Amino acid sequence: MSNNKTESYKLIDKRIPTYAEEESLIDYVTDMRETDKIINDIYNLCKRQDRLTRIVYRGHSADNPTIRYRSWWFSSSKVKDQALEGFTDRNCCVFIIHLVDVPCIDVNFYLKKIRDKKTEEEIIFLGGGIFYKNSRLTQKGFLELREKTFGRTTFECWYKIPENLINNENLINNENQINNENQINKENQNNKENQNNNENQNNKENKINNENQNNNVNQNNKVERALNIIGDDYDFIDTVQEIYDQFKDNIKLTDTEAQIVFDRIQEKKANAKAFSSSYVNGGKRRRRRRRTKRIVRKQKISKKNIKNNTKKNITCKKFCKNVFIPEKERVETAFSNKYKPLKVLRKTNKPFAKLLENMYLKGCNDIYCQKSCKNSKNKWLKSFTKKRKENLIQQGAISGCKDLIKKFPKYYKNI
């Protein structure tokens, strides 16, 4: 009699699992087994359940950052923490799924005996549906949220199954179809893994190449910067250590970069020596004397001209000290956190501070203190607006032979 009552109860309430379906559900929940029989039994049970509209959560790792199509069923949880702890890694991924009129199995309702799995609050919902980005169900896919909910990449979606698929009893009743879908999913996963491996390998190679390229560019920039600062005062440098000590506070050259600077200086010295010896070995002694006198005289004249120009351009010199150098130091500080201003250097390394200041003044003079520019007929380049030009003249500038803001828009702002 008891068996007849049980059978009649099952006939009345189709939601109740058969013995075989209950065994398959237990095997899946406890051991995460997905044989063809288990998949088919749970699918048939899920198809007979009430349709629910509710929110569930599903976690994925970075290796599998999307929900692939399934025609049988999906596993999820009522609880956010369960989706986070069990299935995600540091970055990826949490799916907030809005089920819209979807048949679902509440595992805890049917498997009250399994206490250790009760905290998972597992919900199994029927497959074969479509994931949408919006609640109007007009756009397929997953909506990535701007803010990382729960500290991970988060997607929100709405899931609905077409009516013809829910009502079709023969949607997936044979094991061959399940096997085919499993095989297709496995092949797709393998292909994606191979593709990801290739992409990772290419990314690593590109990253190494980019790093090497950036290192070479940075190295060249630092070497050129050091050589520009040294200028023609390279006669006093005799060792690599002197270069390293001179630039340890500002440019911070490495041993290799200091060696490159030293080699370049040695080349300059050799070229200068060869140039001077050619006058000695190339003709009479008397002619060499005349030549050197002429050169010395020219140098004296040029020095006089420079002195006269600086006297005339007192206003421009004030501009260089009061406007250009503060702006230059602001840019250098933005370019490198290790840069030390002239005020600090005068206390720690006075010769280097003087050398650096003279270099800045020379650069300012070439741009803002000229009666005529070398590469332009006008004293001011066309890129200087009327307002900007008037502002610079008011501050003491005479010319605009180079537009630093146009050339370096990320750094210069005030000149």
C-alpha positions in Angstrom: 0.0 0.0 0.0 2.8 2.4 0.9 4.4 1.9 -2.6 1.1 2.6 -4.3 0.6 5.8 -2.2 4.1 6.9 -3.1 3.6 6.3 -6.8 0.2 8.1 -6.8 1.8 11.0 -5.0 4.5 11.2 -7.7 1.8 11.1 -10.4 0.0 14.0 -8.7 3.2 16.2 -8.2 5.5 15.8 -11.2 8.1 18.0 -9.5 9.1 15.2 -7.1 12.2 13.3 -8.4 12.1 9.6 -9.2 14.5 7.4 -7.4 17.0 7.4 -10.3 16.8 11.2 -10.6 17.4 11.6 -6.9 20.5 9.4 -7.0 21.8 11.4 -10.0 21.2 14.7 -8.2 23.0 13.4 -5.1 26.0 12.2 -7.2 26.3 15.5 -8.9 26.0 17.7 -5.8 28.4 15.6 -3.6 31.0 14.6 -6.2 30.4 17.1 -9.1 30.1 14.1 -11.5 28.6 14.8 -14.9 28.0 11.5 -16.7 25.5 11.3 -19.6 23.0 9.6 -17.3 23.3 12.2 -14.5 23.0 15.1 -17.0 19.9 13.5 -18.6 18.2 12.7 -15.2 18.8 16.2 -13.8 17.6 17.8 -17.1 14.3 15.8 -17.0 13.8 16.8 -13.4 14.6 20.4 -14.0 12.2 20.6 -16.9 9.3 19.6 -14.6 9.9 22.3 -12.0 8.0 25.5 -11.4 9.2 28.5 -13.4 10.8 31.2 -11.2 11.9 34.8 -11.6 14.7 35.5 -9.3 18.4 36.5 -9.0 21.1 33.9 -8.8 24.9 34.1 -8.8 27.5 32.2 -10.7 31.4 32.3 -10.4 34.0 31.8 -13.1 37.8 31.7 -13.1 40.0 33.7 -15.5 40.5 30.6 -17.6 36.8 30.5 -18.4 35.5 34.1 -18.2 32.2 33.6 -19.9 29.1 31.4 -19.7 29.0 29.1 -22.7 25.8 27.8 -24.2 24.3 24.7 -22.7 21.1 22.9 -23.8 20.7 20.9 -20.6 21.1 23.0 -17.4 23.3 25.4 -15.4 24.4 25.4 -11.8 24.3 28.6 -9.6 23.8 29.8 -6.1 21.3 32.0 -4.2 24.3 33.3 -2.1 26.9 35.8 -3.5 29.7 34.5 -1.1 29.4 31.0 -2.4 29.9 32.1 -6.0 32.9 34.1 -4.9 34.7 31.5 -2.7 34.2 28.4 -4.7 34.7 29.3 -8.3 36.5 32.7 -8.8 40.1 33.8 -8.6 41.5 37.2 -7.7 40.2 39.0 -10.8 37.5 37.0 -12.5 34.5 36.7 -12.5 31.1 37.0 -10.9 27.8 36.8 -12.9 24.7 38.3 -11.5 21.9 36.5 -13.4 18.3 37.6 -13.5 16.2 34.5 -14.2 13.0 35.4 -16.1 10.3 32.7 -15.8 12.9 29.8 -15.9 12.3 26.2 -14.5 14.7 25.7 -11.5 15.7 23.0 -9.0 16.2 24.2 -5.4 18.7 21.5 -4.4 18.3 22.1 -0.6 14.6 21.5 -0.9 15.0 18.0 -2.3 18.2 16.9 -0.6 17.7 17.7 3.0 19.8 14.8 4.1 23.0 16.3 2.6 24.0 18.7 5.4 27.6 19.6 4.3 26.3 21.0 1.0 23.4 22.9 2.5 25.4 26.2 2.8 26.0 26.3 -1.0 22.3 27.1 -1.5 22.6 25.6 -5.0 20.0 26.4 -7.7 20.0 24.4 -11.0 18.2 26.2 -13.8 17.2 24.8 -17.2 19.5 25.4 -20.2 18.8 26.2 -23.8 18.0 29.8 -23.1 19.6 33.1 -24.1 21.6 35.6 -22.0 20.8 39.3 -22.5 22.6 42.5 -21.6 19.4 44.4 -20.7 16.1 43.8 -18.9 14.1 44.4 -22.1 15.8 41.3 -23.6 16.8 43.0 -26.8 20.6 42.8 -26.7 22.3 39.4 -26.4 25.5 39.1 -24.2 26.7 40.1 -20.8 26.9 43.6 -19.4 30.2 44.4 -17.7 29.8 46.6 -14.7 32.1 49.6 -14.2 32.6 49.0 -10.5 34.1 45.7 -9.6 31.5 44.3 -7.2 33.0 42.0 -4.6 36.5 43.1 -5.8 36.3 41.1 -9.0 35.2 41.7 -12.6 31.4 41.5 -12.5 28.9 40.9 -15.3 25.1 41.3 -15.1 22.7 39.5 -17.4 19.0 38.5 -17.9 18.3 34.9 -18.8 15.1 33.6 -20.6 14.2 30.4 -22.4 12.0 30.5 -25.6 8.6 29.0 -25.0 9.0 26.5 -27.8 12.1 25.0 -26.1 10.4 24.7 -22.6 7.4 23.0 -24.1 9.4 20.6 -26.3 9.6 17.3 -24.4 12.1 15.8 -26.9 14.6 18.7 -26.7 17.4 16.5 -25.3 16.2 13.0 -24.5 18.9 11.0 -26.1 22.4 10.5 -24.9 23.9 10.9 -28.4 22.9 14.6 -28.5 24.5 15.2 -25.0 27.6 13.4 -26.1 27.9 15.5 -29.2 27.4 18.7 -27.2 30.0 17.6 -24.7 32.4 16.8 -27.5 31.8 20.2 -29.1 32.3 22.0 -25.8 35.5 20.1 -25.1 36.9 20.8 -28.6 36.0 24.5 -28.2 37.6 24.6 -24.8 40.8 23.0 -26.2 40.9 25.3 -29.1 40.4 28.3 -26.8 43.2 27.0 -24.5 45.6 26.6 -27.4 44.7 30.1 -28.7 45.2 31.6 -25.2 48.5 29.8 -24.9 49.6 31.2 -28.2 48.4 34.7 -27.3 50.1 34.5 -23.9 53.4 33.5 -25.6 53.1 36.3 -28.2 52.2 38.8 -25.4 55.3 37.7 -23.4 57.6 38.1 -26.4 56.1 41.5 -27.3 56.4 42.6 -23.7 60.1 41.5 -23.6 60.7 43.3 -26.9 58.9 46.5 -25.7 60.8 46.5 -22.4 64.1 46.1 -24.2 63.2 48.8 -26.6 62.1 51.1 -23.8 65.3 50.4 -21.9 67.3 51.3 -24.9 65.4 54.5 -25.4 65.7 55.5 -21.7 69.4 54.6 -21.8 70.0 56.8 -24.9 68.0 59.7 -23.4 70.0 59.5 -20.1 73.3 59.3 -22.0 72.5 62.3 -24.3 71.2 64.3 -21.3 74.5 63.7 -19.4 76.6 64.7 -22.5 74.5 67.9 -22.9 75.1 68.8 -19.3 78.8 68.2 -19.5 79.1 70.1 -22.9 82.6 71.3 -23.6 83.8 70.8 -20.0 84.9 67.2 -20.6 88.6 67.8 -20.2 88.5 67.4 -16.4 86.8 63.9 -16.6 89.4 61.1 -16.5 87.5 58.1 -15.0 84.1 56.4 -15.2 83.7 56.9 -11.5 83.8 60.7 -11.8 80.9 60.5 -14.2 79.0 58.2 -11.9 79.6 60.5 -8.9 78.6 63.6 -10.8 75.2 62.3 -11.9 74.3 60.1 -9.0 71.9 62.6 -7.5 70.0 63.7 -10.7 70.1 61.5 -13.7 71.2 58.4 -11.7 73.3 56.7 -14.4 73.9 52.9 -14.2 77.4 51.5 -14.5 76.8 50.6 -18.2 75.4 54.1 -19.0 78.3 55.8 -17.2 80.7 53.7 -19.3 78.9 54.7 -22.5 79.2 58.4 -21.5 82.9 57.9 -20.7 83.5 56.2 -24.1 81.8 59.1 -25.9 83.9 61.6 -24.0 87.1 59.7 -24.9 86.0 59.9 -28.6 85.5 63.6 -28.3 89.0 64.0 -26.7 90.6 61.9 -29.4 88.9 63.9 -32.1 89.9 67.2 -30.5 93.5 65.9 -30.2 93.6 64.8 -33.8 92.1 68.1 -34.9 94.7 70.2 -33.0 97.6 67.9 -34.1 96.7 68.4 -37.7 97.8 72.1 -37.4 101.1 71.1 -36.0 102.0 68.4 -38.5 100.3 69.9 -41.6 102.6 72.9 -42.2 105.2 75.4 -41.1 105.5 76.5 -37.5 105.0 80.1 -38.4 101.7 79.4 -40.1 100.4 77.4 -37.1 101.1 80.4 -34.8 99.1 82.7 -37.1 96.3 80.2 -37.1 96.1 79.8 -33.3 96.3 83.6 -32.9 93.4 84.0 -35.3 91.4 81.4 -33.4 92.2 83.0 -30.0 91.2 86.4 -31.3 87.9 85.1 -32.7 87.2 83.5 -29.3 87.9 86.8 -27.5 85.7 88.7 -29.9 82.9 86.3 -29.4 83.2 86.5 -25.6 83.0 90.3 -25.9 79.9 90.0 -28.0 78.3 87.7 -25.5 79.1 90.1 -22.7 77.6 93.0 -24.6 74.5 91.0 -25.5 74.0 90.0 -21.8 74.4 93.6 -20.8 71.8 94.7 -23.4 69.5 91.7 -22.5 69.3 92.3 -18.8 65.5 92.1 -18.9 65.7 88.8 -20.8 68.2 87.4 -18.3 65.7 88.2 -15.5 63.1 86.4 -17.6 65.4 83.3 -17.8 66.0 83.3 -14.0 62.6 84.2 -12.8 60.4 82.5 -15.4 62.2 79.9 -17.5 64.3 78.2 -14.8 61.4 77.6 -12.4 59.3 76.2 -15.3 62.2 74.0 -16.4 62.7 72.7 -12.9 59.0 72.0 -12.6 59.1 70.0 -15.8 62.3 68.0 -14.7 60.6 67.2 -11.4 57.5 65.9 -13.3 59.8 63.9 -15.6 61.8 62.3 -12.7 61.1 62.0 -9.0 64.9 61.8 -8.5 65.5 65.3 -9.8 66.9 67.7 -7.3 66.3 71.5 -7.7 69.2 74.0 -8.0 68.6 75.2 -4.4 69.3 71.7 -3.1 72.2 71.1 -5.4 74.0 74.3 -4.4 74.2 72.9 -0.9 75.4 69.4 -1.9 77.2 69.8 -5.2 77.9 73.5 -6.0 80.0 73.0 -9.2 77.4 70.8 -10.7 74.6 73.2 -9.7 76.5 76.0 -11.5 77.0 73.9 -14.6 73.3 73.0 -14.7 72.2 76.6 -14.2 74.5 77.8 -17.0 73.0 75.1 -19.3 69.5 76.3 -18.5 70.4 79.9 -19.1 72.0 79.1 -22.4 68.9 77.2 -23.5 66.7 80.1 -22.5 68.9 82.6 -24.3 68.7 80.6 -27.5 64.9 80.6 -27.5 63.8 83.8 -25.7 66.6 86.3 -26.0 67.4 86.5 -29.8 67.1 89.5 -32.2 66.5 87.0 -35.0 65.9 83.2 -35.0 68.1 80.9 -37.1 65.4 78.9 -38.7 62.8 81.7 -39.1 62.5 85.1 -40.6 60.4 86.3 -37.7 61.5 86.5 -34.0 58.4 84.7 -33.0 57.1 81.4 -34.4 53.6 81.3 -35.8 52.4 78.9 -33.1 52.7 81.6 -30.4 49.3 83.2 -30.0 49.0 87.0 -29.6 47.9 86.7 -26.0 50.8 84.3 -25.1 53.3 86.5 -27.0 52.2 89.6 -25.2 52.4 87.8 -21.8 56.0 86.6 -22.5 57.1 90.0 -23.6 55.6 91.6 -20.5 57.6 89.0 -18.4 60.9 90.0 -20.2 61.2 87.7 -23.3 62.5 89.1 -26.6 61.9 86.3 -29.0 60.2 82.9 -29.4 62.5 80.8 -31.6 61.1 77.5 -30.3 57.7 76.6 -29.0 58.2 74.2 -26.0 54.5 73.9 -25.3 53.8 72.7 -28.8 56.7 70.3 -28.8 56.1 69.0 -25.2 52.4 69.6 -24.5 52.4 67.1 -21.6 55.1 69.0 -19.6 55.4 72.7 -20.4 52.5 75.0 -19.6 53.7 78.5 -18.5 56.1 79.5 -21.3 
